[in-house]
Amino acid sequence: MIGGETVERCLACEADRGWHPRSGATVARPTAAGAVSLFAICPEQTISEIIEGLQKQEQRVGFGRLGKGGDSPRVPTASASQARQRSTRESPSSWILAPIFCLSMSLPIIGITMGDPAGVGPEVIIKALEHRSPYKVCRPLVIGDAKRLEVAAGVLKLSKPIRSISRLEETRFDQSEIECLDLALVPEETPFGRLSAACGEAAFRFLERAIQLAVQGAIDAICTAPLNKEALHLAGHHYPGHTEILAELTGTREVSLMLVGPKLKIIHVTAHVGLAEAIRRIDAALVERTIARGREMLLGGGEPRIGVCGINPHAGENGIFGEGEEEEKIAPAIESCKKKGWLVQGPLPADTLFYLAASGRFDLVVAMYHDQGHGPFKVLGIEDGVNVTAGLPIVRTSVDHGTAFDIAGKGIADERSMLAALRLAAEMGKVRGER
């Protein structure tokens, strides 16, 4: 704790470990008076330019000194006048960036699971981390297989090196490389686009490790690349998908699948079950709990306007269609929410509701089953869509597409959904950390 600011790691140490000066970070260093002085490092600055800026600032205020050979930095306790006197005796160039504290080290750590190694996951991760934008909002760490990432980088003809690590303590979050917590589970010569138990097993273990780290608080959020459900089952892990694995491994009784995009936010009452089973499962209590989870996710922007879909065409049209499901399973939940003062309307015809929501009349749509929500969402832009698991004790976002075996290994997968998922994970991870 220095000058009222909590810092995690000294930038001088990071420099020795490969900190990249072109990260565009904002850094802080303690002044002699104990305050924190801030200045920006331009993404185009070189180390010499940074040092020159520090030297100019050192004319105004004294700093501690980091000795050569890895000596620990001294936090200044002298008065400003004493520090200035000391600065006339010591050449500013004799210290190595002194105790500079990189505020980028307070960015949330996002664990990116590689998903099924035979799918497009490795490619979209590599392509996303070639952009500079993720490093402005988070510290990304791939949890997967380093050699498989190298194969994907070769397919893409991208040269950013893959750094394999075995422990989280080895991270240095250098923008010039992609760090991978390497579980080394993918057999060599594994082809792209082909189902295998080995890839299903690897995808499960990548996710399992990420969940362990998130529950322990070692990472701030998880961002998942797609896994293949059939490969997962071949490996003996009989889950419908990511959502159910996350719920079980975190000990969470009930979660909801939520989709977040530029025009729509949708939460699902049911997800990975057949349509007949979905209708059987829906009841007023489940609908109300789903509304509550969605509302909780959006409370940061004020009381959200929530529209609830019906099950039948035209939301049953007063009993003409269906067997009264809207009146029995949905309407009581909406009335209960209204009594709490929540801005909830419905049950509404799904086709009308999605149009109104995309036009800005609602902040959240509650869909009753998987395709009722996914269809409109993907039509409006799968490239920028993000999948969020609501109700977990940890933050998890995901791309809103599958393994795409038909194009895996061809270098043409679109990384925009991964970039959007990383941005949202960083935002949610930061908010949760502040809480």
C-alpha positions as CSV (number, residue, x, y, z in Angstrom):
1,M,0.0,0.0,0.0
2,I,1.6,3.2,-1.1
3,G,0.0,6.6,-1.0
4,G,-3.4,5.1,-0.6
5,E,-3.1,3.1,-3.7
6,T,-2.8,-0.7,-3.6
7,V,-0.4,-2.1,-6.2
8,E,0.3,-5.7,-7.0
9,R,3.7,-5.8,-8.5
10,C,6.7,-3.6,-9.2
11,L,7.2,-2.7,-12.8
12,A,11.0,-2.9,-12.4
13,C,10.6,-6.6,-11.5
14,E,8.3,-7.0,-14.5
15,A,10.9,-5.4,-16.7
16,D,13.4,-8.1,-15.8
17,R,10.7,-10.7,-16.5
18,G,9.9,-9.4,-20.0
19,W,7.4,-6.6,-19.4
20,H,6.6,-5.1,-22.8
21,P,6.9,-1.3,-22.7
22,R,4.5,-0.8,-25.6
23,S,1.5,-2.1,-23.7
24,G,0.0,1.4,-23.4
25,A,-0.3,1.0,-19.7
26,T,-0.7,3.8,-17.2
27,V,1.8,3.5,-14.4
28,A,2.2,5.1,-11.0
29,R,5.2,5.6,-8.8
30,P,5.4,6.8,-5.2
31,T,6.5,10.4,-4.6
32,A,8.7,11.4,-1.7
33,A,5.7,12.8,0.0
34,G,4.0,9.5,-0.2
35,A,1.4,10.4,-2.9
36,V,1.2,8.5,-6.2
37,S,2.2,10.4,-9.3
38,L,0.6,9.2,-12.5
39,F,1.6,9.5,-16.1
40,A,0.8,7.6,-19.3
41,I,3.1,5.4,-21.4
42,C,2.2,5.9,-25.0
43,P,1.9,2.6,-26.9
44,E,4.7,3.8,-29.2
45,Q,7.2,4.8,-26.5
46,T,10.5,3.1,-26.2
47,I,12.3,2.3,-22.9
48,S,14.6,5.2,-23.5
49,E,11.7,7.6,-23.9
50,I,10.1,6.3,-20.8
51,I,13.3,6.8,-18.8
52,E,13.6,10.3,-20.2
53,G,10.1,11.1,-19.0
54,L,11.0,9.7,-15.6
55,Q,14.2,11.7,-15.5
56,K,12.2,14.9,-16.1
57,Q,9.8,14.0,-13.4
58,E,12.7,13.2,-11.1
59,Q,13.7,16.8,-11.3
60,R,10.5,17.7,-9.5
61,V,10.3,14.9,-6.9
62,G,12.6,12.2,-5.5
63,F,12.1,8.5,-5.9
64,G,13.6,5.4,-4.4
65,R,16.2,3.5,-6.2
66,L,16.4,-0.1,-7.5
67,G,20.0,-1.2,-7.4
68,K,21.6,-3.3,-10.0
69,G,21.5,-7.1,-9.7
70,G,17.9,-7.3,-8.5
71,D,18.1,-5.4,-5.2
72,S,14.8,-4.7,-3.7
73,P,13.4,-1.2,-4.4
74,R,13.4,1.2,-1.5
75,V,10.1,3.1,-0.9
76,P,11.1,6.7,-0.1
77,T,10.6,8.0,3.4
78,A,12.6,11.2,3.1
79,S,11.0,14.6,2.7
80,A,10.7,16.1,-0.8
81,S,13.6,18.5,-0.1
82,Q,15.9,15.7,1.1
83,A,14.9,13.6,-1.9
84,R,15.8,16.5,-4.2
85,Q,19.2,16.9,-2.5
86,R,19.8,13.1,-3.0
87,S,18.8,13.4,-6.6
88,T,21.7,15.9,-7.2
89,R,24.1,13.3,-5.9
90,E,22.7,10.3,-7.9
91,S,22.4,10.3,-11.7
92,P,18.8,9.4,-12.7
93,S,20.2,7.0,-15.3
94,S,21.8,4.9,-12.5
95,W,18.5,3.5,-11.4
96,I,16.4,1.1,-13.5
97,L,13.0,2.6,-13.8
98,A,13.0,2.9,-9.9
99,P,9.9,1.6,-8.1
100,I,7.4,2.2,-10.9
101,F,4.1,0.5,-10.2
102,C,2.2,-0.6,-13.3
103,L,-1.5,-0.1,-12.9
104,S,-2.1,-2.6,-15.7
105,M,-1.2,-5.2,-13.1
106,S,-4.5,-4.5,-11.5
107,L,-6.4,-5.5,-14.6
108,P,-8.4,-8.7,-14.2
109,I,-6.8,-12.0,-15.1
110,I,-8.9,-13.9,-17.6
111,G,-8.4,-17.6,-18.0
112,I,-9.2,-18.6,-21.6
113,T,-10.0,-22.3,-22.0
114,M,-8.9,-23.7,-25.4
115,G,-12.0,-25.8,-25.9
116,D,-11.9,-28.8,-28.2
117,P,-8.4,-28.9,-29.8
118,A,-9.9,-30.2,-33.0
119,G,-12.2,-27.2,-33.4
120,V,-11.7,-23.5,-34.1
121,G,-10.9,-22.7,-30.5
122,P,-7.1,-22.5,-30.8
123,E,-7.4,-20.4,-34.0
124,V,-9.8,-17.8,-32.6
125,I,-7.7,-17.5,-29.4
126,I,-4.6,-16.9,-31.4
127,K,-6.3,-14.4,-33.7
128,A,-7.9,-12.5,-30.8
129,L,-4.7,-12.2,-28.9
130,E,-3.0,-10.8,-31.9
131,H,-5.1,-7.7,-31.3
132,R,-3.9,-5.1,-28.8
133,S,-7.4,-4.4,-27.4
134,P,-7.6,-7.4,-25.0
135,Y,-4.5,-6.3,-23.2
136,K,-6.0,-2.9,-22.5
137,V,-8.8,-4.4,-20.4
138,C,-7.4,-7.7,-19.0
139,R,-4.4,-10.0,-18.5
140,P,-5.2,-13.0,-20.7
141,L,-3.9,-16.5,-19.9
142,V,-4.7,-19.5,-22.1
143,I,-5.5,-22.7,-20.3
144,G,-4.9,-25.5,-22.8
145,D,-2.1,-27.1,-24.8
146,A,0.9,-24.9,-25.9
147,K,1.9,-27.1,-28.8
148,R,-1.6,-27.1,-30.2
149,L,-1.6,-23.3,-30.0
150,E,1.7,-23.4,-32.0
151,V,0.0,-25.6,-34.6
152,A,-2.9,-23.1,-34.9
153,A,-0.4,-20.2,-35.1
154,G,1.3,-22.0,-38.0
155,V,-2.0,-22.4,-39.8
156,L,-2.7,-18.7,-39.4
157,K,0.9,-17.8,-40.3
158,L,1.2,-15.7,-37.2
159,S,4.5,-15.4,-35.4
160,K,3.7,-14.3,-31.8
161,P,5.5,-16.8,-29.7
162,I,3.6,-19.2,-27.4
163,R,5.1,-19.3,-23.9
164,S,4.4,-22.6,-22.0
165,I,4.1,-22.4,-18.2
166,S,3.2,-25.0,-15.6
167,R,2.3,-22.7,-12.7
168,L,0.3,-19.5,-12.4
169,E,3.3,-17.9,-10.6
170,E,5.3,-18.1,-13.8
171,T,3.1,-15.6,-15.6
172,R,4.4,-12.3,-16.8
173,F,1.6,-11.1,-19.0
174,D,3.8,-9.8,-21.7
175,Q,1.8,-8.5,-24.7
176,S,4.5,-9.7,-27.1
177,E,3.7,-13.3,-26.4
178,I,0.8,-15.6,-25.6
179,E,1.1,-17.4,-22.3
180,C,-0.4,-20.9,-21.9
181,L,-0.9,-22.8,-18.7
182,D,0.1,-25.9,-20.5
183,L,-1.7,-29.1,-19.5
184,A,-0.1,-30.9,-22.5
185,L,-3.0,-33.2,-23.1
186,V,-3.4,-33.2,-26.9
187,P,-1.7,-36.0,-28.8
188,E,0.6,-34.9,-31.6
189,E,-0.7,-35.1,-35.1
190,T,-4.3,-34.6,-33.9
191,P,-6.2,-33.6,-37.0
192,F,-8.5,-30.6,-37.1
193,G,-12.2,-31.2,-37.7
194,R,-12.4,-34.8,-36.4
195,L,-14.2,-36.1,-33.3
196,S,-12.1,-37.9,-30.7
197,A,-12.3,-38.9,-27.1
198,A,-8.8,-37.5,-26.5
199,C,-10.0,-34.0,-27.5
200,G,-13.2,-34.3,-25.5
201,E,-11.1,-35.3,-22.4
202,A,-8.7,-32.4,-23.0
203,A,-11.5,-29.9,-23.3
204,F,-13.0,-31.1,-20.1
205,R,-9.7,-30.9,-18.2
206,F,-8.9,-27.4,-19.5
207,L,-12.3,-26.2,-18.2
208,E,-11.9,-28.1,-14.9
209,R,-8.5,-26.4,-14.2
210,A,-9.9,-23.0,-15.0
211,I,-12.8,-23.5,-12.6
212,Q,-10.4,-24.5,-9.9
213,L,-8.4,-21.4,-10.4
214,A,-11.5,-19.1,-10.5
215,V,-13.0,-20.7,-7.3
216,Q,-9.6,-20.2,-5.6
217,G,-9.6,-16.5,-6.7
218,A,-6.3,-17.0,-8.7
219,I,-8.0,-15.7,-11.8
220,D,-10.9,-13.2,-12.1
221,A,-13.0,-14.8,-14.8
222,I,-13.2,-17.6,-17.3
223,C,-13.7,-17.1,-21.1
224,T,-14.3,-20.3,-22.9
225,A,-13.7,-21.4,-26.5
226,P,-16.2,-24.0,-27.7
227,L,-16.1,-27.7,-26.8
228,N,-17.8,-30.4,-28.8
229,K,-20.6,-32.2,-26.9
230,E,-20.2,-35.5,-28.8
231,A,-16.4,-35.6,-28.1
232,L,-17.1,-34.8,-24.5
233,H,-19.5,-37.8,-24.3
234,L,-16.9,-40.0,-26.1
235,A,-14.5,-39.2,-23.2
236,G,-17.1,-40.3,-20.7
237,H,-18.2,-36.8,-19.5
238,H,-22.0,-36.9,-20.0
239,Y,-22.9,-33.2,-19.8
240,P,-25.1,-31.3,-22.2
241,G,-22.5,-28.5,-22.4
242,H,-20.3,-25.9,-20.6
243,T,-23.2,-24.6,-18.5
244,E,-23.9,-27.8,-16.8
245,I,-20.2,-28.6,-16.1
246,L,-19.8,-25.2,-14.6
247,A,-22.8,-25.6,-12.4
248,E,-21.7,-29.0,-11.1
249,L,-18.0,-28.2,-10.5
250,T,-18.9,-25.0,-8.6
251,G,-21.6,-26.7,-6.6
252,T,-24.3,-24.4,-8.0
253,R,-27.8,-25.8,-7.9
254,E,-29.2,-23.8,-10.8
255,V,-27.8,-21.5,-13.4
256,S,-29.2,-19.8,-16.6
257,L,-27.8,-19.5,-20.1
258,M,-27.6,-15.8,-21.1
259,L,-26.7,-14.3,-24.4
260,V,-25.3,-10.7,-24.6
261,G,-25.0,-8.8,-27.9
262,P,-25.0,-5.2,-29.2
263,K,-28.8,-5.3,-29.8
264,L,-30.2,-8.0,-27.5
265,K,-29.7,-9.6,-24.1
266,I,-31.5,-12.8,-23.6
267,I,-31.8,-15.2,-20.6
268,H,-33.2,-18.7,-21.0
269,V,-35.6,-20.5,-18.6
270,T,-34.5,-23.8,-20.1
271,A,-31.6,-24.6,-22.4
272,H,-30.1,-27.9,-23.4
273,V,-33.2,-30.2,-23.3
274,G,-35.7,-31.2,-25.9
275,L,-38.7,-29.0,-26.5
276,A,-41.3,-31.3,-24.9
277,E,-39.1,-31.7,-21.8
278,A,-38.5,-27.9,-21.7
279,I,-42.2,-27.3,-21.5
280,R,-42.6,-29.9,-18.8
281,R,-39.8,-28.3,-16.7
282,I,-41.1,-24.7,-16.9
283,D,-43.1,-23.6,-13.9
284,A,-43.8,-20.2,-12.3
285,A,-41.1,-20.6,-9.7
286,L,-38.4,-21.4,-12.3
287,V,-39.5,-18.4,-14.5
288,E,-39.3,-16.1,-11.5
289,R,-35.9,-17.3,-10.5
290,T,-34.7,-16.8,-14.1
291,I,-36.0,-13.3,-14.2
292,A,-34.3,-12.6,-10.9
293,R,-30.9,-13.9,-12.2
294,G,-31.2,-11.8,-15.4
295,R,-32.2,-8.7,-13.5
296,E,-29.2,-9.1,-11.1
297,M,-26.8,-9.3,-14.1
298,L,-28.1,-5.9,-15.4
299,L,-28.6,-3.9,-12.2
300,G,-25.5,-1.8,-12.8
301,G,-27.4,0.4,-15.3
302,G,-30.5,1.0,-13.2
303,E,-33.7,-1.0,-13.1
304,P,-33.8,-3.1,-16.3
305,R,-36.9,-3.3,-18.5
306,I,-37.6,-7.0,-18.8
307,G,-39.9,-8.6,-21.4
308,V,-41.0,-12.3,-20.9
309,C,-41.8,-14.5,-23.9
310,G,-44.8,-16.8,-24.0
311,I,-44.5,-20.5,-25.0
312,N,-47.1,-20.8,-27.6
313,P,-47.7,-18.8,-30.8
314,H,-49.1,-15.3,-29.9
315,A,-48.4,-16.1,-26.3
316,G,-51.4,-18.4,-26.4
317,E,-53.8,-15.7,-27.4
318,N,-56.0,-16.0,-24.4
319,G,-56.1,-19.8,-24.5
320,I,-56.7,-20.3,-28.2
321,F,-53.3,-21.9,-28.7
322,G,-51.8,-24.4,-26.4
323,E,-53.1,-25.7,-23.1
324,G,-53.0,-22.6,-21.0
325,E,-49.3,-22.7,-20.3
326,E,-48.9,-19.0,-20.3
327,E,-51.6,-18.5,-17.6
328,E,-50.3,-21.4,-15.5
329,K,-46.5,-21.3,-15.9
330,I,-45.6,-17.7,-16.7
331,A,-48.2,-15.1,-15.6
332,P,-47.9,-15.8,-11.9
333,A,-44.2,-15.2,-12.0
334,I,-44.6,-11.9,-13.7
335,E,-47.2,-10.7,-11.2
336,S,-44.9,-11.7,-8.3
337,C,-42.0,-9.7,-9.9
338,K,-44.3,-6.7,-10.4
339,K,-45.2,-6.7,-6.8
340,K,-41.5,-6.3,-6.0
341,G,-41.4,-3.2,-8.1
342,W,-39.5,-4.8,-11.0
343,L,-40.2,-3.6,-14.6
344,V,-41.4,-6.8,-16.0
345,Q,-44.0,-7.3,-18.8
346,G,-45.5,-10.4,-20.4
347,P,-46.1,-13.1,-21.4
348,L,-45.7,-11.5,-24.8
349,P,-45.6,-13.0,-28.3
350,A,-42.0,-13.9,-28.9
351,D,-41.9,-12.5,-32.5
352,T,-43.1,-9.1,-31.3
353,L,-41.0,-9.1,-28.2
354,F,-37.7,-9.7,-30.0
355,Y,-38.5,-6.9,-32.4
356,L,-39.3,-4.5,-29.5
357,A,-36.1,-5.5,-27.6
358,A,-33.9,-5.0,-30.7
359,S,-35.5,-1.6,-31.1
360,G,-34.5,-0.6,-27.6
361,R,-37.8,-1.0,-25.8
362,F,-36.6,-3.7,-23.5
363,D,-33.2,-4.3,-21.8
364,L,-33.6,-8.1,-21.4
365,V,-35.7,-10.8,-23.0
366,V,-36.6,-13.9,-21.0
367,A,-36.9,-16.9,-23.5
368,M,-38.6,-20.1,-22.5
369,Y,-36.4,-22.5,-24.4
370,H,-33.1,-22.7,-26.3
371,D,-34.1,-22.0,-29.9
372,Q,-36.6,-19.4,-29.0
373,G,-33.7,-17.2,-27.8
374,H,-30.8,-18.4,-29.9
375,G,-32.5,-18.0,-33.2
376,P,-33.2,-14.3,-33.1
377,F,-29.9,-13.6,-31.4
378,K,-27.8,-15.3,-34.0
379,V,-29.7,-13.7,-36.9
380,L,-28.9,-10.3,-35.4
381,G,-25.1,-11.0,-35.2
382,I,-23.4,-14.1,-34.0
383,E,-20.0,-12.5,-34.7
384,D,-20.3,-10.1,-31.7
385,G,-22.4,-12.4,-29.5
386,V,-21.3,-13.6,-26.0
387,N,-22.6,-16.5,-23.9
388,V,-22.7,-15.8,-20.2
389,T,-23.6,-18.2,-17.4
390,A,-25.8,-16.4,-14.9
391,G,-26.0,-17.6,-11.3
392,L,-22.5,-18.9,-10.8
393,P,-20.2,-17.8,-7.9
394,I,-17.6,-17.1,-10.6
395,V,-17.6,-15.1,-13.9
396,R,-17.8,-17.1,-17.1
397,T,-18.3,-15.8,-20.6
398,S,-17.9,-17.7,-23.9
399,V,-18.0,-17.3,-27.6
400,D,-21.4,-17.7,-29.1
401,H,-20.5,-20.3,-31.7
402,G,-19.5,-24.0,-31.8
403,T,-16.4,-25.9,-32.7
404,A,-17.1,-25.4,-36.5
405,F,-15.3,-28.6,-37.5
406,D,-16.1,-27.9,-41.1
407,I,-13.7,-24.9,-41.2
408,A,-11.3,-25.8,-38.3
409,G,-7.7,-25.8,-39.3
410,K,-8.3,-23.6,-42.4
411,G,-7.4,-20.3,-40.8
412,I,-10.7,-18.6,-41.6
413,A,-12.5,-18.7,-38.3
414,D,-13.8,-15.3,-37.1
415,E,-12.3,-14.0,-33.8
416,R,-14.9,-11.2,-33.1
417,S,-17.0,-13.3,-30.7
418,M,-13.9,-14.2,-28.7
419,L,-12.9,-10.5,-28.5
420,A,-16.4,-9.6,-27.3
421,A,-16.3,-12.4,-24.8
422,L,-12.9,-11.2,-23.4
423,R,-14.2,-7.6,-23.1
424,L,-17.3,-8.7,-21.2
425,A,-15.3,-11.1,-19.0
426,A,-12.9,-8.3,-18.1
427,E,-15.8,-5.9,-17.3
428,M,-17.6,-8.5,-15.2
429,G,-14.4,-9.7,-13.5
430,K,-13.5,-6.1,-12.5
431,V,-17.0,-5.4,-11.1
432,R,-17.0,-8.6,-9.1
433,G,-13.5,-7.9,-7.8
434,E,-14.6,-4.4,-6.6
435,R,-17.5,-6.0,-4.8
